[in-house]
Amino acid sequence: MAVGSVLASAGVIASAFAPDISWISVTLGIVHGFGVGVVATMLQVIISMYFKRYRGTAHGIMFAGSTAGAFFYPQLLLFLRNTFGFRGSLLIFGAILLHMFALSLALREPSWVSTERLEKRRPTVASLPTFPATELEARRPAKLRRASCPAFAMESRCSIETSPSSFPARKVETERRAEVPRPSLLAAQLEIEITTVAVSTSQAVLQTVREVFRCTMFYALFVTWLALSYNVDIFFSTIVDLALDKGVSMRDAVALIPYYSITDLVGRVFLPLLADRKYVRRTNLMVINYLLLGATVVSLPFTNSYGALVGASLCIAMFMGCGMTMHSVLMADYLGLERLAVGYSIMGAICGPLLMGKPPVVGFFRDNLGSYDAMFWLLGSLCILIGLLWMMVSWFERKKVRNWELDIARNMPCTFHM
């Protein structure tokens, strides 16, 4: 996380000295973007480690920072640009971001998580095959056979020679000599057969990657995040144009941004609290949230007044905020803390190229069809499908719990009541 903080601030500071847009694409787009991605991912992982029951509320408070920034950062950016110019503003914002490095040093992995990971990675000793003493003797090197336990061999020979007329006694002593384990033989065998299995870091990462891909719920979370990302980015980038197309003035259209920041905060913090307080299951909250989100997105083209447009936008922002928070919570629930960071990395690596199709999608509906109506119908229908997907997940989970309870009831011993 400290590395990501440095990259995020360094990318903005370097952009102040960029000679052209190509350099800004590298410094602000790649360097700064990579750093912000690392910081955002690790923040979600760390919060998931520290919180379990109120994990949704904790994630919502963290995500509320970006919502709160929408109230004053545009005005701050405008003030700095008018006062210090564009390059000076980048330097100041880079210095502000550099504070993340100091804050990241205060964040530590919980002790219980570290202990659990060390227990799982502790080296194990392979099982040893058992051999008779005579076979052990044959498997040992000649030097070790000559140097091992002479007193033991002399003692056995003396016991055999003292009873020359007793063949059974000599036979018994000979068998006893073959069965008694010698310390030197055991030491040699341990040196030969014991293998310590220590999992390297690369092997552990590959094993975690395989476990993530074997998790069925990872694919449901992946599709959900992809659909939500398309809806969030396209909605916030086109809502002003949609309002202008409906005859709303520029001033009223721009005023939509601070309006839906309020309900976005409600969706990020307070709706997940319902699941944390056990008023509703998390999967059921996902079902309700995405069905309502899809319905409100589909209704956007049918809004004929400014009030209806504001109401639909407020609801959409609230449901989108809830979806972002609950996705992080369910990632921790289904993947586990050990696989969470790898899961975020895989999802980001796959979603990144797929999300590059957003500009062509917007351009197709705007330039070829002339309006955003069909685009919002498509996005809303996609959210409804996601809601139906989580409805299936919720049904399977309830069925699994019901079968588990029936198995417990069958296996319980009979009790008699007097």
NUMIMI-260888 format. One record per residue (C-alpha): residue number from 1; residue in three letters; x, y, z. Coordinates in nm, 4 decimals, decimal comma, padded with zeros to 6 digits. Layout:
REM NUMIMI-260888
> NUM/ALA/X/Y/Z
...
REM end
This chain:
REM NUMIMI-260888
> 1/MET/00,0000/00,0000/00,0000
> 2/ALA/00,2908/00,2353/00,0690
> 3/VAL/00,4228/00,1707/-00,2823
> 4/GLY/00,0831/00,2473/-00,4307
> 5/SER/00,0653/00,5729/-00,2346
> 6/VAL/00,4026/00,6849/-00,3679
> 7/LEU/00,3073/00,5982/-00,7263
> 8/ALA/-00,0278/00,7761/-00,6998
> 9/SER/00,1309/01,0993/-00,5789
> 10/ALA/00,4354/01,0725/-00,8064
> 11/GLY/00,2138/01,0365/-01,1126
> 12/VAL/00,0301/01,3613/-01,0368
> 13/ILE/00,3494/01,5508/-00,9512
> 14/ALA/00,5204/01,4288/-01,2693
> 15/SER/00,2204/01,5424/-01,4732
> 16/ALA/00,2959/01,9005/-01,3715
> 17/PHE/00,6212/01,8809/-01,5706
> 18/ALA/00,4795/01,6902/-01,8701
> 19/PRO/00,5534/01,8661/-02,2016
> 20/ASP/00,2558/01,7232/-02,3908
> 21/ILE/-00,0522/01,5051/-02,3620
> 22/SER/00,1455/01,1882/-02,4367
> 23/TRP/00,3498/01,2278/-02,1195
> 24/ILE/00,0357/01,3066/-01,9202
> 25/SER/-00,1190/00,9853/-02,0508
> 26/VAL/00,1746/00,7943/-01,9028
> 27/THR/00,2176/00,9814/-01,5745
> 28/LEU/-00,1446/01,0524/-01,4902
> 29/GLY/-00,3031/00,7593/-01,6688
> 30/ILE/-00,0638/00,4710/-01,6046
> 31/VAL/00,1502/00,5645/-01,3037
> 32/HIS/-00,1163/00,7469/-01,1049
> 33/GLY/-00,3879/00,5023/-01,2072
> 34/PHE/-00,1800/00,2006/-01,1060
> 35/GLY/-00,1019/00,3554/-00,7679
> 36/VAL/-00,4634/00,4439/-00,6972
> 37/GLY/-00,5695/00,0926/-00,7946
> 38/VAL/-00,3233/-00,0627/-00,5504
> 39/VAL/-00,4319/00,1672/-00,2675
> 40/ALA/-00,8033/00,1108/-00,3283
> 41/THR/-00,7593/-00,2672/-00,3442
> 42/MET/-00,5465/-00,2923/-00,0312
> 43/LEU/-00,7844/-00,0683/00,1640
> 44/GLN/-01,0685/-00,3097/00,0911
> 45/VAL/-00,8530/-00,6060/00,1922
> 46/ILE/-00,7432/-00,4460/00,5202
> 47/ILE/-01,0962/-00,3401/00,6140
> 48/SER/-01,2207/-00,6932/00,5434
> 49/MET/-00,9541/-00,8248/00,7813
> 50/TYR/-01,0556/-00,6003/01,0703
> 51/PHE/-01,4341/-00,6248/01,0334
> 52/LYS/-01,6621/-00,9233/00,9964
> 53/ARG/-02,0131/-00,8494/01,1230
> 54/TYR/-02,0110/-00,4791/01,0322
> 55/ARG/-01,8013/-00,5309/00,7224
> 56/GLY/-02,0606/-00,3668/00,4996
> 57/THR/-02,0835/-00,0536/00,7118
> 58/ALA/-01,7045/-00,0268/00,7312
> 59/HIS/-01,6695/-00,0520/00,3543
> 60/GLY/-01,9484/00,2005/00,3117
> 61/ILE/-01,7716/00,4533/00,5337
> 62/MET/-01,4523/00,4025/00,3358
> 63/PHE/-01,6311/00,4490/00,0018
> 64/ALA/-01,8089/00,7530/00,1437
> 65/GLY/-01,4825/00,9442/00,1133
> 66/SER/-01,5174/00,9726/-00,2627
> 67/THR/-01,8780/01,0831/-00,2231
> 68/ALA/-01,7876/01,3471/00,0338
> 69/GLY/-01,5147/01,4734/-00,1969
> 70/ALA/-01,7755/01,5556/-00,4602
> 71/PHE/-01,9079/01,8347/-00,2375
> 72/PHE/-01,5902/02,0425/-00,2058
> 73/TYR/-01,3181/01,9097/-00,4390
> 74/PRO/-01,4613/02,0672/-00,7584
> 75/GLN/-01,4646/02,4073/-00,5886
> 76/LEU/-01,1153/02,3479/-00,4501
> 77/LEU/-00,9854/02,2467/-00,7923
> 78/LEU/-01,1358/02,5578/-00,9490
> 79/PHE/-00,9854/02,7816/-00,6793
> 80/LEU/-00,6374/02,6308/-00,7139
> 81/ARG/-00,6490/02,6526/-01,0923
> 82/ASN/-00,7436/03,0194/-01,0839
> 83/THR/-00,4800/03,0942/-00,8188
> 84/PHE/-00,1796/02,8792/-00,9137
> 85/GLY/-00,2585/02,7640/-01,2657
> 86/PHE/-00,2980/02,4119/-01,3995
> 87/ARG/00,0579/02,2919/-01,3314
> 88/GLY/00,0635/02,4446/-00,9865
> 89/SER/-00,2651/02,2738/-00,9041
> 90/LEU/-00,1175/01,9376/-01,0024
> 91/LEU/00,1797/01,9949/-00,7718
> 92/ILE/-00,0480/02,0801/-00,4805
> 93/PHE/-00,2742/01,7805/-00,5381
> 94/GLY/00,0320/01,5566/-00,5663
> 95/ALA/00,1545/01,6868/-00,2310
> 96/ILE/-00,1869/01,6187/-00,0785
> 97/LEU/-00,1813/01,2631/-00,2115
> 98/LEU/00,1652/01,2139/-00,0646
> 99/HIS/00,0032/01,2136/00,2802
> 100/MET/-00,1321/00,8691/00,1942
> 101/PHE/00,2191/00,7306/00,2353
> 102/ALA/00,2356/00,8401/00,5993
> 103/LEU/-00,1124/00,7057/00,6658
> 104/SER/-00,0325/00,3731/00,5003
> 105/LEU/00,2563/00,3183/00,7419
> 106/ALA/00,0062/00,3149/01,0287
> 107/LEU/-00,1954/00,0311/00,8741
> 108/ARG/-00,0897/-00,3156/00,9833
> 109/GLU/-00,2170/-00,6612/00,9148
> 110/PRO/-00,4090/-00,7969/01,2164
> 111/SER/-00,2137/-01,0373/01,4328
> 112/TRP/-00,4797/-01,3074/01,4090
> 113/VAL/-00,4661/-01,3025/01,0296
> 114/SER/-00,0860/-01,3291/01,0297
> 115/THR/-00,0975/-01,6207/01,2737
> 116/GLU/-00,3540/-01,8063/01,0652
> 117/ARG/-00,1523/-01,7618/00,7470
> 118/LEU/00,1673/-01,8853/00,9130
> 119/GLU/-00,0135/-02,1911/01,0431
> 120/LYS/-00,1295/-02,2770/00,6915
> 121/ARG/00,2175/-02,2293/00,5419
> 122/ARG/00,4054/-02,4198/00,8120
> 123/PRO/00,6239/-02,6909/00,6552
> 124/THR/00,4997/-03,0471/00,6909
> 125/VAL/00,6960/-03,3716/00,7147
> 126/ALA/00,6156/-03,6456/00,4690
> 127/SER/00,5166/-03,9887/00,5984
> 128/LEU/00,8040/-04,2335/00,6274
> 129/PRO/00,7901/-04,5888/00,4954
> 130/THR/00,8749/-04,8645/00,7436
> 131/PHE/01,1457/-05,1189/00,6681
> 132/PRO/01,2748/-05,4191/00,8631
> 133/ALA/01,6089/-05,3762/01,0339
> 134/THR/01,7834/-05,6037/00,7849
> 135/GLU/01,6575/-05,3931/00,4938
> 136/LEU/01,7651/-05,0777/00,6717
> 137/GLU/02,1100/-05,2261/00,7128
> 138/ALA/02,1303/-05,3014/00,3434
> 139/ARG/02,0116/-04,9507/00,2471
> 140/ARG/02,2808/-04,7783/00,4557
> 141/PRO/02,6240/-04,6873/00,3178
> 142/ALA/02,9110/-04,9271/00,3906
> 143/LYS/03,1043/-04,6743/00,6022
> 144/LEU/02,8020/-04,6123/00,8192
> 145/ARG/02,7444/-04,9876/00,8629
> 146/ARG/03,1035/-05,0441/00,9805
> 147/ALA/03,0967/-04,7568/01,2242
> 148/SER/02,7568/-04,8095/01,3809
> 149/CYS/02,7005/-04,9532/01,7278
> 150/PRO/02,9858/-05,2073/01,7775
> 151/ALA/02,8865/-05,2695/02,1380
> 152/PHE/02,5440/-05,3852/02,0287
> 153/ALA/02,6866/-05,6419/01,7847
> 154/MET/02,9403/-05,7765/02,0389
> 155/GLU/02,6695/-05,8168/02,2998
> 156/SER/02,4620/-06,0240/02,0602
> 157/ARG/02,7522/-06,2474/01,9625
> 158/CYS/02,8325/-06,3197/02,3261
> 159/SER/02,4756/-06,4203/02,3991
> 160/ILE/02,4797/-06,6595/02,1052
> 161/GLU/02,8164/-06,8197/02,1869
> 162/THR/02,7362/-06,8867/02,5552
> 163/SER/02,4755/-07,1471/02,4590
> 164/PRO/02,6257/-07,3516/02,1732
> 165/SER/02,4103/-07,6546/02,2467
> 166/SER/02,0861/-07,4634/02,2437
> 167/PHE/01,9857/-07,4009/01,8886
> 168/PRO/01,6423/-07,2553/01,9712
> 169/ALA/01,8039/-07,0079/02,2057
> 170/ARG/02,0477/-06,9071/01,9327
> 171/LYS/01,7570/-06,8659/01,6930
> 172/VAL/01,5665/-06,6463/01,9321
> 173/GLU/01,8671/-06,4261/01,9939
> 174/THR/01,9257/-06,3933/01,6213
> 175/GLU/01,5662/-06,2856/01,5595
> 176/ARG/01,5850/-06,0401/01,8465
> 177/ARG/01,8995/-05,8929/01,6996
> 178/ALA/01,7174/-05,8399/01,3694
> 179/GLU/01,4123/-05,6772/01,5290
> 180/VAL/01,5782/-05,4340/01,7696
> 181/PRO/01,6194/-05,0956/01,6003
> 182/ARG/01,9625/-04,9394/01,6143
> 183/PRO/01,9871/-04,5655/01,6800
> 184/SER/02,2466/-04,5232/01,4075
> 185/LEU/02,0273/-04,7048/01,1561
> 186/LEU/01,7304/-04,4861/01,2415
> 187/ALA/01,9402/-04,1737/01,2068
> 188/ALA/02,0662/-04,2812/00,8673
> 189/GLN/01,7158/-04,3689/00,7538
> 190/LEU/01,5847/-04,0323/00,8662
> 191/GLU/01,8594/-03,8594/00,6713
> 192/ILE/01,7649/-04,0537/00,3604
> 193/GLU/01,3847/-04,0629/00,3751
> 194/ILE/01,2670/-03,7472/00,5513
> 195/THR/01,1617/-03,4766/00,3070
> 196/THR/01,0398/-03,1417/00,4247
> 197/VAL/00,7670/-02,9933/00,2100
> 198/ALA/00,7977/-02,6142/00,2211
> 199/VAL/00,5690/-02,4182/-00,0062
> 200/SER/00,7463/-02,1323/-00,1815
> 201/THR/00,5891/-01,7933/-00,2382
> 202/SER/00,5342/-01,8489/-00,6101
> 203/GLN/00,3755/-02,1871/-00,5480
> 204/ALA/00,1498/-02,0358/-00,2827
> 205/VAL/00,0371/-01,7616/-00,5214
> 206/LEU/-00,0332/-02,0120/-00,7994
> 207/GLN/-00,2270/-02,2286/-00,5580
> 208/THR/-00,4316/-01,9264/-00,4502
> 209/VAL/-00,5011/-01,8375/-00,8142
> 210/ARG/-00,6263/-02,1902/-00,8788
> 211/GLU/-00,8492/-02,1729/-00,5720
> 212/VAL/-00,9974/-01,8429/-00,6894
> 213/PHE/-01,0802/-01,9820/-01,0333
> 214/ARG/-01,2338/-02,2929/-00,8739
> 215/CYS/-01,4684/-02,0755/-00,6669
> 216/THR/-01,8052/-02,0661/-00,8428
> 217/MET/-01,9138/-01,7449/-00,6726
> 218/PHE/-01,6115/-01,5638/-00,8142
> 219/TYR/-01,7746/-01,5717/-01,1575
> 220/ALA/-02,1024/-01,4369/-01,0206
> 221/LEU/-01,9124/-01,1555/-00,8495
> 222/PHE/-01,7158/-01,0892/-01,1676
> 223/VAL/-02,0270/-01,0520/-01,3838
> 224/THR/-02,1893/-00,8359/-01,1169
> 225/TRP/-01,8915/-00,6012/-01,0950
> 226/LEU/-01,8648/-00,5728/-01,4726
> 227/ALA/-02,2314/-00,4775/-01,5071
> 228/LEU/-02,2111/-00,2326/-01,2172
> 229/SER/-01,8990/-00,0658/-01,3575
> 230/TYR/-02,0659/-00,0104/-01,6932
> 231/ASN/-02,3735/00,1371/-01,5268
> 232/VAL/-02,1833/00,3639/-01,2887
> 233/ASP/-01,9390/00,5086/-01,5406
> 234/ILE/-02,1894/00,5541/-01,8213
> 235/PHE/-02,4580/00,7000/-01,5959
> 236/PHE/-02,2355/00,9611/-01,4336
> 237/SER/-02,0807/01,0601/-01,7670
> 238/THR/-02,4080/01,0970/-01,9591
> 239/ILE/-02,6673/01,2117/-01,7054
> 240/VAL/-02,5978/01,5803/-01,7765
> 241/ASP/-02,6326/01,5252/-02,1524
> 242/LEU/-02,9540/01,3323/-02,0935
> 243/ALA/-03,0937/01,6216/-01,8915
> 244/LEU/-02,9981/01,8683/-02,1646
> 245/ASP/-03,1688/01,6498/-02,4250
> 246/LYS/-03,4873/01,6700/-02,2187
> 247/GLY/-03,4804/02,0488/-02,2220
> 248/VAL/-03,3281/02,1081/-01,8779
> 249/SER/-03,1096/02,4165/-01,8482
> 250/MET/-02,7348/02,3782/-01,8066
> 251/ARG/-02,7476/02,5143/-01,4527
> 252/ASP/-03,0133/02,2668/-01,3415
> 253/ALA/-02,8410/01,9782/-01,5213
> 254/VAL/-02,5094/02,0437/-01,3455
> 255/ALA/-02,6941/02,0701/-01,0125
> 256/LEU/-02,7783/01,6988/-01,0406
> 257/ILE/-02,4230/01,6078/-00,9371
> 258/PRO/-02,4376/01,7284/-00,5737
> 259/TYR/-02,7947/01,6016/-00,5450
> 260/TYR/-02,7180/01,2380/-00,6110
> 261/SER/-02,4039/01,2547/-00,3986
> 262/ILE/-02,6329/01,2630/-00,0944
> 263/THR/-02,8246/00,9480/-00,1822
> 264/ASP/-02,5033/00,7816/-00,2963
> 265/LEU/-02,3753/00,8274/00,0585
> 266/VAL/-02,6945/00,6738/00,1947
> 267/GLY/-02,6581/00,3729/-00,0327
> 268/ARG/-02,2948/00,3169/00,0554
> 269/VAL/-02,3321/00,3363/00,4339
> 270/PHE/-02,6883/00,2792/00,5526
> 271/LEU/-02,8275/00,0155/00,3165
> 272/PRO/-02,5427/-00,2315/00,3924
> 273/LEU/-02,6115/-00,1665/00,7610
> 274/LEU/-02,9444/-00,3455/00,7167
> 275/ALA/-02,7557/-00,6625/00,6256
> 276/ASP/-02,4991/-00,6119/00,9021
> 277/ARG/-02,7805/-00,5855/01,1577
> 278/LYS/-02,9317/-00,9108/01,0209
> 279/TYR/-03,2541/-00,7441/00,9075
> 280/VAL/-03,1967/-00,8938/00,5635
> 281/ARG/-02,9508/-01,1449/00,4263
> 282/ARG/-02,6712/-01,0063/00,2136
> 283/THR/-02,7702/-01,2039/-00,0929
> 284/ASN/-03,1316/-01,0910/-00,0557
> 285/LEU/-03,0123/-00,7311/-00,0328
> 286/MET/-02,8271/-00,7824/-00,3598
> 287/VAL/-03,1458/-00,9145/-00,5213
> 288/ILE/-03,3562/-00,6193/-00,4081
> 289/ASN/-03,0864/-00,3663/-00,4877
> 290/TYR/-03,0216/-00,4774/-00,8459
> 291/LEU/-03,3860/-00,5289/-00,9349
> 292/LEU/-03,4674/-00,1764/-00,8171
> 293/LEU/-03,1554/-00,0387/-00,9850
> 294/GLY/-03,2539/-00,1954/-01,3151
> 295/ALA/-03,6092/-00,0656/-01,2884
> 296/THR/-03,4986/00,2930/-01,2207
> 297/VAL/-03,2383/00,2897/-01,4995
> 298/VAL/-03,5006/00,1651/-01,7453
> 299/SER/-03,7340/00,4437/-01,6313
> 300/LEU/-03,4840/00,7227/-01,7107
> 301/PRO/-03,5917/00,7687/-02,0752
> 302/PHE/-03,9550/00,8014/-01,9607
> 303/THR/-03,8929/01,0957/-01,7261
> 304/ASN/-04,0663/01,3997/-01,8727
> 305/SER/-04,0066/01,6549/-01,5962
> 306/TYR/-03,7086/01,7813/-01,4038
> 307/GLY/-03,8500/01,6515/-01,0768
> 308/ALA/-03,8939/01,2999/-01,2152
> 309/LEU/-03,5407/01,3062/-01,3536
> 310/VAL/-03,4025/01,4165/-01,0163
> 311/GLY/-03,5989/01,1453/-00,8345
> 312/ALA/-03,4807/00,8705/-01,0684
> 313/SER/-03,1210/00,9938/-01,0491
> 314/LEU/-03,1299/00,9979/-00,6686
> 315/CYS/-03,2574/00,6394/-00,6568
> 316/ILE/-03,0018/00,5213/-00,9115
> 317/ALA/-02,7153/00,6788/-00,7185
> 318/MET/-02,8347/00,5175/-00,3952
> 319/PHE/-02,8612/00,1692/-00,5451
> 320/MET/-02,5261/00,2030/-00,7201
> 321/GLY/-02,3596/00,3036/-00,3939
> 322/CYS/-02,5086/00,0021/-00,2192
> 323/GLY/-02,3923/-00,2252/-00,5003
> 324/MET/-02,0334/-00,1032/-00,4771
> 325/THR/-02,0195/-00,1578/-00,1012
> 326/MET/-02,1876/-00,4978/-00,1039
> 327/HIS/-01,9590/-00,6246/-00,3785
> 328/SER/-01,6546/-00,5730/-00,1548
> 329/VAL/-01,8321/-00,7415/00,1360
> 330/LEU/-01,9305/-01,0464/-00,0680
> 331/MET/-01,5806/-01,0757/-00,2127
> 332/ALA/-01,4491/-01,1230/00,1405
> 333/ASP/-01,7336/-01,3585/00,2344
> 334/TYR/-01,6996/-01,5939/-00,0609
> 335/LEU/-01,3256/-01,5828/-00,1354
> 336/GLY/-01,1930/-01,5534/00,2191
> 337/LEU/-00,9228/-01,3227/00,3492
> 338/GLU/-00,6379/-01,5413/00,2218
> 339/ARG/-00,7576/-01,5202/-00,1389
> 340/LEU/-00,9052/-01,1710/-00,1309
> 341/ALA/-00,6070/-00,9748/-00,2646
> 342/VAL/-00,5475/-01,2269/-00,5439
> 343/GLY/-00,9181/-01,2240/-00,6263
> 344/TYR/-00,9199/-00,8455/-00,6632
> 345/SER/-00,6096/-00,8631/-00,8819
> 346/ILE/-00,7594/-01,1247/-01,1128
> 347/MET/-01,0897/-00,9411/-01,1374
> 348/GLY/-00,9158/-00,6128/-01,2136
> 349/ALA/-00,6947/-00,7729/-01,4771
> 350/ILE/-00,9958/-00,9236/-01,6549
> 351/CYS/-01,2361/-00,6315/-01,6150
> 352/GLY/-00,9817/-00,3691/-01,7211
> 353/PRO/-00,9746/-00,4578/-02,0921
> 354/LEU/-01,3489/-00,5276/-02,0959
> 355/LEU/-01,4278/-00,1847/-01,9517
> 356/MET/-01,2486/-00,0197/-02,2422
> 357/GLY/-01,5634/-00,0803/-02,4444
> 358/LYS/-01,7572/00,1927/-02,2616
> 359/PRO/-01,6685/00,4814/-02,4979
> 360/PRO/-01,7642/00,2851/-02,8114
> 361/VAL/-02,0936/00,1858/-02,6491
> 362/VAL/-02,1795/00,5454/-02,5624
> 363/GLY/-02,0685/00,6666/-02,9049
> 364/PHE/-02,2756/00,4046/-03,0839
> 365/PHE/-02,6015/00,5002/-02,9158
> 366/ARG/-02,5337/00,8741/-02,9290
> 367/ASP/-02,3958/00,9044/-03,2809
> 368/ASN/-02,5776/00,6242/-03,4614
> 369/LEU/-02,9139/00,6197/-03,2832
> 370/GLY/-02,9238/00,9839/-03,1788
> 371/SER/-03,0279/00,9333/-02,8147
> 372/TYR/-02,9407/00,7499/-02,4945
> 373/ASP/-03,2815/00,5884/-02,4497
> 374/ALA/-03,1926/00,2450/-02,5879
> 375/MET/-02,8625/00,2513/-02,4002
> 376/PHE/-03,0344/00,2993/-02,0646
> 377/TRP/-03,2858/00,0307/-02,1487
> 378/LEU/-02,9966/-00,2052/-02,2180
> 379/LEU/-02,8127/-00,1121/-01,8977
> 380/GLY/-03,1281/-00,1440/-01,6888
> 381/SER/-03,2085/-00,4844/-01,8353
> 382/LEU/-02,8561/-00,5968/-01,7533
> 383/CYS/-02,9064/-00,4949/-01,3888
> 384/ILE/-03,2346/-00,6856/-01,3757
> 385/LEU/-03,0546/-00,9968/-01,5035
> 386/ILE/-02,7946/-00,9526/-01,2289
> 387/GLY/-03,0760/-00,9338/-00,9745
> 388/LEU/-03,2209/-01,2596/-01,1073
> 389/LEU/-02,8746/-01,4167/-01,0862
> 390/TRP/-02,8478/-01,3289/-00,7178
> 391/MET/-03,2001/-01,4572/-00,6672
> 392/MET/-03,0762/-01,7970/-00,7838
> 393/VAL/-02,7751/-01,7684/-00,5522
> 394/SER/-03,0021/-01,6867/-00,2583
> 395/TRP/-03,2286/-01,9814/-00,3394
> 396/PHE/-02,9385/-02,2263/-00,3595
> 397/GLU/-02,7978/-02,0986/-00,0309
> 398/ARG/-03,1312/-02,1398/00,1474
> 399/LYS/-03,1649/-02,4891/00,0030
> 400/LYS/-02,8156/-02,5777/00,1201
> 401/VAL/-02,8854/-02,4518/00,4717
> 402/ARG/-03,2160/-02,6401/00,4808
> 403/ASN/-03,0487/-02,9665/00,3781
> 404/TRP/-02,7780/-02,9104/00,6373
> 405/GLU/-03,0378/-02,8610/00,9100
> 406/LEU/-03,2198/-03,1780/00,8026
> 407/ASP/-02,8953/-03,3764/00,8169
> 408/ILE/-02,8315/-03,2518/01,1692
> 409/ALA/-03,1846/-03,3443/01,2744
> 410/ARG/-03,1453/-03,6978/01,1360
> 411/ASN/-02,8117/-03,7539/01,3075
> 412/MET/-02,9186/-03,6240/01,6483
> 413/PRO/-02,9669/-03,8942/01,9138
> 414/CYS/-03,3205/-03,9659/02,0270
> 415/THR/-03,4226/-03,7976/02,3505
> 416/PHE/-03,7033/-03,9075/02,5762
> 417/HIS/-03,9084/-03,6559/02,7673
> 418/MET/-04,0677/-03,7684/03,0920
REM end
